[in-house]
Amino acid sequence: MMIDRTGLAEFLRRRRESLQPEDVGLPRGQRRRTGGLRREEVAALCHMSTDYYARLERERGPRPSEQMIAAIAQGLHLSLDERDHLFRLAGHNPPARGGAGEHITPGMLRILDRLDDTPAEIVTELGETLRQTPLGVALTGDLTSYTGPARSIGYRWFTDPAMRDRYAPEDHPFLTRMWASGLRQVLTLRGPGSRAAYLADLLLARSEEFRQVWNDHEVGVRPNEVKRFIHPEVGRLELNCQQLVDPAQGHSLLVYTAVPGSESHEKLQLLSVLGPQPLR
C-alpha cells in the first residue's frame, strides 16, 4: 500500500482541530487562541517530537511506521474506524480488532482521564496494563513498563516471586487459581496460535505450580469484589474493584475504591501525597 500524504495530513489536521484540551485530559489554560489542540500537545500525547508530528501535517518526512501510527491514533483518541482509516492513509494494513488489539477506545480513555483521584487501570483480556491513573501507579507501581510475556499479570504471577508481595498472603492460593482459569478461558476463546496459547506454553515449560493448577482444568474463577493489597509504604489496603468492559476490544477498566472513613480510605489519601513508588 502507498502512503496518501495529502489525505494523511488533512486527516491529522482535522482531528487535531476538532479536539479540545478537556477531551484528552489536558488543562485548557487562560490564553488559548487555537480552536483545537496545539501541535505540541498532540505530539506529547503521542510520545513523539513536535517537529516529527508537524512534518506529517505538512506532507513531509519519511513514511511513519505502524508503531508511530498506532501512537498517533491513541494520542488523538481515534475510534476504531478512524484508527483503521489512519493506518490505510499511511500505507499500512490496520491491526486486528478484539482481544488481540491494544487500541483503547475514546470513551474508555475519557473515563480514565477523569479518575485522577482514584486508582484505576485499563487492561487487556490477558491482564496487560495499557494505561494507569497516577494514583494507580502509586498503588501498584508502573505496570505499563513491562515488555514481552511479562506484560501479563498472570505470567508474572507464576514467574516473578516479587510480584506476589503486593497481595495479601491469604489470597495467593485463590489468585493462582484465578489467573490460570482466566488464561484457559481466553485460550479457548482465541484458539491455537493465539497470544494466550503462547503464554500457556511458556508457563507450562517454566512453572511447576502453573502445571499443577492448569491440569485441574478449572474455569469460571471470578475475581473477588474486594482486593487486598500490601503496599511497601502504607501497608495493607482493602479496596473494592469495579470493572467496566469494552466489548469492542475486550479491554477492562478496573477502578479501585475504599469505603469512605475506613483505614484504607485514609491510606489512599496518603498515597495520593506520596505519589508513585518503585516497583521493588
KALIN-V722090 format. One record per backbone hydrogen bond with DSSP energy under -0.5 kcal/mol. CO is the residue of the C=O (numbers start at 1). NH is the residue of the N-H. E is the energy in kcal/mol with one decimal. If there is no record, write none. Layout:
BEGIN
co=(CO	CO)
nh=(NH	NH)
e=(E	E)
END
This chain:
BEGIN
co=(3	4	5	6	7	8	9	10	11	12	13	14	15	16	16	20	20	21	21	22	38	39	40	41	42	43	44	49	50	51	52	53	54	55	56	65	66	67	68	69	70	71	72	73	74	79	80	81	82	83	84	85	86	87	88	89	97	98	105	106	107	108	109	110	111	112	115	119	120	121	122	122	123	124	126	127	127	128	131	133	134	135	136	137	137	141	142	143	147	148	149	151	152	153	154	155	155	156	160	161	162	163	164	166	168	169	171	172	173	174	175	176	177	178	179	180	181	182	183	184	185	186	187	191	194	195	196	197	198	199	200	201	202	203	207	208	209	210	211	213	213	214	220	225	225	227	227	228	229	229	231	235	237	237	239	240	240	242	244	245	246	246	246	248	251	252	252	253	253	254	255	255	256	257	259	262	263	264	265	266	267	268	269	270	270	271)
nh=(5	8	9	10	11	12	13	14	15	16	17	18	19	19	37	23	24	24	26	25	42	43	44	45	46	48	47	53	54	55	56	57	58	60	59	69	70	71	72	73	74	75	76	78	77	83	84	85	86	87	88	89	90	92	91	4	100	101	109	110	111	112	113	114	114	115	118	256	133	254	130	131	252	127	154	129	153	124	122	137	138	139	140	141	277	143	145	146	150	151	152	129	156	157	158	158	159	160	163	164	165	166	167	230	171	172	175	176	177	178	179	180	181	182	183	184	185	186	187	188	189	190	191	194	198	199	200	201	202	203	204	205	206	207	211	212	213	214	215	216	218	217	222	227	241	229	239	168	231	237	235	231	229	239	227	242	257	255	253	247	249	250	251	98	246	123	254	244	255	121	242	257	119	240	262	266	267	268	269	270	271	272	273	273	274	275)
e=(-0.9	-2.9	-2.6	-2.5	-2.3	-2.4	-2.3	-2.5	-2.4	-2.5	-2.7	-1.3	-0.8	-0.8	-2.2	-1.6	-0.7	-1.4	-2.9	-0.7	-2.2	-2.7	-1.9	-2.2	-1.9	-2.3	-0.9	-2.1	-2.8	-2.0	-1.2	-1.5	-1.0	-3.2	-1.3	-2.4	-2.4	-2.0	-2.4	-2.7	-1.9	-2.7	-2.5	-2.5	-1.3	-2.9	-2.4	-2.1	-2.4	-2.2	-2.0	-2.3	-1.8	-2.9	-1.3	-3.4	-0.6	-1.9	-2.0	-2.7	-1.8	-2.2	-2.6	-0.7	-1.1	-1.9	-2.0	-2.9	-2.2	-3.0	-3.3	-1.2	-2.5	-2.0	-0.6	-0.6	-1.6	-1.7	-2.3	-2.1	-1.9	-1.6	-2.2	-2.5	-0.5	-1.3	-1.0	-0.6	-0.9	-2.0	-2.0	-0.7	-2.2	-2.1	-1.1	-0.5	-1.0	-2.6	-1.7	-1.2	-1.3	-1.1	-1.8	-2.2	-2.0	-1.4	-2.6	-2.5	-1.8	-2.5	-2.7	-1.7	-2.5	-2.6	-2.1	-2.1	-1.9	-2.1	-2.5	-2.3	-1.9	-2.9	-3.1	-1.5	-1.9	-2.4	-2.4	-2.2	-2.1	-2.6	-2.4	-1.4	-1.3	-2.5	-2.0	-2.1	-2.2	-2.9	-1.7	-0.8	-0.5	-1.6	-1.0	-0.5	-2.8	-0.6	-2.8	-1.9	-0.6	-2.5	-1.8	-3.1	-2.6	-0.6	-3.3	-0.5	-2.4	-2.6	-3.3	-0.8	-0.8	-2.2	-0.8	-0.7	-3.0	-2.6	-0.7	-2.3	-0.5	-2.0	-2.6	-0.5	-0.6	-3.1	-2.2	-1.8	-2.0	-2.1	-1.8	-1.9	-2.4	-1.9	-0.7	-0.8	-2.4	-2.8)
END
